[in-house]
């Protein structure tokens, strides 16, 4: 599916970290994602965790972008996130022992294929 365009919809949604748990080198971040725009977000939603170090691994990643960044592909209910509608998604990470604190930025892309 090379050559398909992805739309950056990060600015069209509100992303809230609603829960974080850390246990023995594993971290779970739970996000509520709300469409705060006037138009629907459709097709697949990709949660891309940019800025992770080599000490950090997204355990529930669906794949990696062409530049090697892990992402989770979310199949939206009925293929769309309508204005005002929310979903809850969880990212799971594993961190190497003695690694520095984990940081990343979440970018949301809409589209199909592999980014």
Secondary structure, DSSP 4 states (H G I P E B T S, - for coil): -TT---EE-GGGEEEEEEEEEEETTEEEEEEEEEE-SSS-EEEEEEEEEET--TTEEETT--EE-TTS-EEEEEEEEEEEE-TT-EEEEEEEEEE-TTPPPP--EEEEEE-SS--
